[in-house]
C-alpha cells in the first residue's frame, strides 16, 4: 500500500469522482486541508449494455426514496440506498488510506451507519441541524432534485423544523438546472417560505445566487454547510493526532 499523503478531509460522493462541479465551490471552505475524493461508483461502468445492467442493479426499490448523483461524464444516475452501502464503505476506506483525518459522505440522503476507522460525517444531519439553528420557526422551502423525492424530503424536514415546511423539485444535473432552480424558488417564496434550502450536494453556488435572485429570499446551500462543518472536524482531528472515533452518532445528531 502506498504511503498516505498529507492529512485532510475525505470526500465521498455517491456517484463518481472527481466531482468537477464541486471542487471550485468547496475549496474556500477547506481551510487549507487536502481533499481526498472518491466515489461510490468509481469502479462501475455506465456505457452500453453493461451500463444498462449497472443502472438496473443500482436502482431504488419500489418502496424506497430515490437518490440521484453525478457521473464523471456529467450525466446523472438514480440510485437506491441499499445498493450503495457496500460501495460507500469501500470509498470511505480509500479516503482513510489516502490520509483523511475525517471523511464526509457527500449526500443529503438518509444512510445507515458505515464502518470507519476515523470520524465519518454525514451531510444530512450536518445540513439539517445547521439549518435548524439558523431559521428558527420561520417557514422553510426545500428544493430537492426529483419530484419522487419531494414528499419524503418534506416529511423528514418537517420532523426537525418547528415551522412550516414545503418542498419543490428542481434537477441540479439537468441542462436547464438554473432555470428549474429559479422556478422552484419562486414557487416556494410565493407559498410564504422565508428561507430556502438547496437540499442536494449537486446544487452549486451559482444556483444559490440564481435562486436568491429569483425568490428574493435567503438561500442555504447544502454543499457549503456540510463541507464547512466537516472541515472543522478534519482540522481538529488532525491537530490532535488522535485517530478519533467512527462518527455513527453524528448521523442522528
VMD Tcl script that draws the C-alpha trace (Angstrom):
set ca {
  {0.00 0.00 0.00}
  {1.28 3.46 -0.87}
  {2.13 5.83 1.97}
  {-0.67 8.17 2.98}
  {-0.41 11.79 1.87}
  {-0.93 14.98 3.88}
  {-3.76 15.00 6.39}
  {-7.02 16.29 5.01}
  {-10.73 15.79 4.52}
  {-12.12 12.74 2.76}
  {-14.99 13.45 0.36}
  {-17.16 10.51 -0.69}
  {-19.70 11.16 -3.43}
  {-22.39 8.55 -4.03}
  {-21.68 8.98 -7.75}
  {-18.28 9.09 -9.42}
  {-15.20 11.15 -8.62}
  {-13.81 13.57 -9.46}
  {-16.78 15.92 -8.99}
  {-15.59 18.75 -11.20}
  {-18.81 20.63 -10.42}
  {-17.90 20.63 -6.72}
  {-14.21 21.48 -6.43}
  {-14.36 25.22 -7.05}
  {-17.26 25.79 -4.67}
  {-15.79 23.92 -1.71}
  {-12.15 24.99 -1.96}
  {-12.71 28.20 0.09}
  {-14.27 26.14 2.90}
  {-11.43 23.63 3.31}
  {-9.12 25.94 5.27}
  {-6.03 24.56 3.56}
  {-6.93 20.91 4.13}
  {-6.07 18.45 1.37}
  {-9.24 17.00 -0.19}
  {-9.25 13.24 -0.82}
  {-12.14 12.47 -3.15}
  {-13.55 9.06 -4.02}
  {-16.87 7.94 -5.45}
  {-19.05 5.00 -4.53}
  {-19.47 4.24 -8.24}
  {-15.86 4.79 -9.34}
  {-15.44 1.15 -10.40}
  {-18.82 0.83 -12.12}
  {-19.39 1.02 -15.88}
  {-22.30 3.05 -17.28}
  {-21.79 2.58 -21.03}
  {-23.68 0.26 -23.38}
  {-25.32 -2.96 -22.28}
  {-23.16 -3.21 -19.16}
  {-24.26 0.30 -18.23}
  {-27.90 -0.74 -18.53}
  {-27.26 -3.65 -16.17}
  {-25.43 -1.36 -13.73}
  {-28.28 1.15 -13.64}
  {-30.79 -1.65 -13.07}
  {-28.72 -3.11 -10.23}
  {-28.37 0.28 -8.53}
  {-31.99 1.41 -8.98}
  {-34.08 2.10 -5.87}
  {-36.61 -0.46 -4.72}
  {-40.27 0.26 -5.36}
  {-40.83 1.45 -1.77}
  {-37.50 3.31 -1.47}
  {-36.99 7.07 -1.78}
  {-34.64 7.60 -4.76}
  {-31.24 9.26 -4.73}
  {-29.56 11.00 -7.65}
  {-25.88 11.73 -8.24}
  {-23.42 12.76 -10.94}
  {-21.18 10.56 -13.06}
  {-17.78 11.57 -14.43}
  {-19.23 12.39 -17.83}
  {-21.63 14.93 -16.30}
  {-24.76 12.81 -16.63}
  {-26.75 11.67 -13.61}
  {-27.94 8.33 -12.26}
  {-30.87 7.42 -9.98}
  {-29.86 5.18 -7.10}
  {-31.16 3.17 -4.16}
  {-29.70 3.29 -0.66}
  {-29.22 -0.45 -0.20}
  {-27.24 -0.99 -3.40}
  {-24.87 1.83 -2.47}
  {-23.95 0.67 1.03}
  {-21.00 -1.66 0.23}
  {-19.66 0.74 -2.40}
  {-19.71 3.61 0.10}
  {-17.76 1.51 2.63}
  {-15.02 0.92 0.06}
  {-14.85 4.61 -0.88}
  {-14.54 5.63 2.78}
  {-11.68 3.16 3.25}
  {-9.87 4.64 0.24}
  {-10.15 8.14 1.72}
  {-8.71 6.94 5.02}
  {-5.85 5.15 3.24}
  {-5.03 8.42 1.48}
  {-4.63 10.21 4.82}
  {-8.04 11.71 5.59}
  {-8.41 12.50 9.29}
  {-12.20 12.70 8.81}
  {-14.47 11.85 5.90}
  {-17.70 13.45 4.72}
  {-20.39 11.46 2.92}
  {-21.50 13.92 0.24}
  {-25.18 13.09 0.11}
  {-28.16 14.53 1.94}
  {-29.95 11.18 1.82}
  {-30.53 9.13 4.97}
  {-27.96 6.32 5.30}
  {-27.33 3.67 7.96}
  {-24.05 3.80 9.84}
  {-20.99 2.98 7.71}
  {-17.95 1.36 9.38}
  {-14.94 3.69 9.54}
  {-11.65 3.89 11.42}
  {-11.76 7.70 11.68}
  {-14.59 10.21 12.09}
  {-17.19 9.76 9.38}
  {-19.64 12.62 8.96}
  {-22.96 12.55 7.15}
  {-24.09 15.56 5.14}
  {-27.76 15.15 6.04}
  {-27.54 15.81 9.81}
  {-24.88 18.49 9.32}
  {-27.12 20.35 6.91}
  {-30.39 19.78 8.74}
  {-29.20 20.86 12.16}
  {-27.27 23.79 10.73}
  {-30.44 24.96 9.02}
  {-32.49 24.47 12.17}
  {-30.10 26.67 14.14}
  {-30.41 29.43 11.54}
  {-34.09 29.57 10.62}
  {-35.93 29.26 13.95}
  {-39.67 28.84 13.44}
  {-39.80 30.59 10.06}
  {-41.47 28.81 7.12}
  {-38.80 26.98 5.09}
  {-38.82 25.86 1.47}
  {-36.72 22.85 0.48}
  {-35.54 22.36 -3.10}
  {-34.76 18.70 -3.90}
  {-33.75 17.06 -7.20}
  {-36.66 14.76 -8.12}
  {-40.47 15.01 -7.92}
  {-40.45 11.49 -6.44}
  {-38.35 12.76 -3.53}
  {-40.46 15.78 -2.60}
  {-42.92 14.11 -0.22}
  {-40.18 12.21 1.64}
  {-37.97 15.30 1.85}
  {-40.82 17.45 3.20}
  {-41.66 14.75 5.77}
  {-38.08 14.39 7.03}
  {-37.55 18.14 7.33}
  {-40.95 18.63 8.99}
  {-39.92 16.28 11.79}
  {-36.94 18.52 12.54}
  {-38.03 22.10 11.93}
  {-40.63 23.78 14.18}
  {-42.12 25.93 11.40}
  {-43.99 25.03 8.18}
  {-42.03 23.15 5.50}
  {-42.69 22.85 1.77}
  {-40.66 21.03 -0.89}
  {-40.32 21.60 -4.64}
  {-38.22 19.65 -7.16}
  {-35.51 21.03 -9.45}
  {-32.94 18.67 -11.01}
  {-29.45 20.12 -10.41}
  {-27.98 17.90 -13.13}
  {-30.36 18.95 -15.92}
  {-29.13 21.14 -18.77}
  {-31.52 23.86 -17.61}
  {-30.77 23.40 -13.90}
  {-30.53 27.13 -13.18}
  {-33.95 27.81 -14.70}
  {-35.51 24.88 -12.83}
  {-33.98 26.01 -9.55}
  {-35.18 29.57 -10.05}
  {-38.71 28.36 -10.82}
  {-38.82 26.14 -7.71}
  {-37.50 29.02 -5.60}
  {-40.20 31.39 -6.89}
  {-42.93 28.84 -6.13}
  {-41.67 28.37 -2.59}
  {-41.39 32.10 -1.97}
  {-44.92 32.62 -3.31}
  {-46.18 29.98 -0.86}
  {-44.85 32.02 2.08}
  {-41.43 30.46 2.71}
  {-38.98 32.91 4.31}
  {-35.86 30.73 3.90}
  {-34.90 28.34 1.10}
  {-32.58 25.32 1.26}
  {-30.97 23.72 -1.79}
  {-31.00 20.21 -0.35}
  {-28.63 18.26 -2.59}
  {-24.86 18.32 -2.99}
  {-25.47 18.82 -6.72}
  {-26.71 22.39 -6.26}
  {-23.93 24.91 -6.86}
  {-23.04 28.36 -5.56}
  {-24.19 29.72 -8.92}
  {-27.57 28.04 -8.46}
  {-27.78 29.51 -4.95}
  {-27.34 33.02 -6.39}
  {-29.91 32.31 -9.11}
  {-32.46 31.06 -6.55}
  {-31.86 34.01 -4.20}
  {-32.38 36.50 -7.03}
  {-35.50 34.73 -8.30}
  {-37.14 34.40 -4.89}
  {-35.72 37.42 -3.06}
  {-35.14 35.14 -0.09}
  {-32.01 33.95 1.76}
  {-30.87 30.60 0.33}
  {-28.83 28.00 2.25}
  {-26.66 25.61 0.25}
  {-26.19 22.00 1.37}
  {-22.68 21.57 -0.03}
  {-21.39 24.71 1.71}
  {-22.92 23.89 5.10}
  {-21.71 20.29 5.09}
  {-18.15 20.98 3.93}
  {-17.62 23.92 6.33}
  {-18.55 21.76 9.34}
  {-16.73 18.64 8.15}
  {-13.54 20.66 7.54}
  {-13.68 21.77 11.19}
  {-13.81 18.12 12.27}
  {-10.94 17.11 9.99}
  {-8.77 20.00 11.17}
  {-9.48 19.21 14.82}
  {-8.75 15.51 14.37}
  {-5.54 16.29 12.51}
  {-4.35 18.76 15.14}
  {-4.98 16.33 17.99}
  {-3.12 13.49 16.32}
  {-5.77 11.10 17.62}
  {-7.50 8.64 15.29}
  {-10.92 9.71 16.58}
  {-13.99 7.51 16.59}
  {-16.33 6.44 13.82}
  {-18.96 9.16 13.81}
  {-22.07 7.00 13.72}
  {-23.55 9.18 16.44}
  {-23.28 12.19 14.15}
  {-25.74 10.52 11.79}
  {-28.55 11.10 14.23}
  {-27.15 14.18 15.91}
}
mol new
graphics top color blue
foreach p $ca { graphics top sphere $p radius 0.5 }
foreach p [lrange $ca 0 end-1] q [lrange $ca 1 end] { graphics top cylinder $p $q radius 0.2 }
display resetview
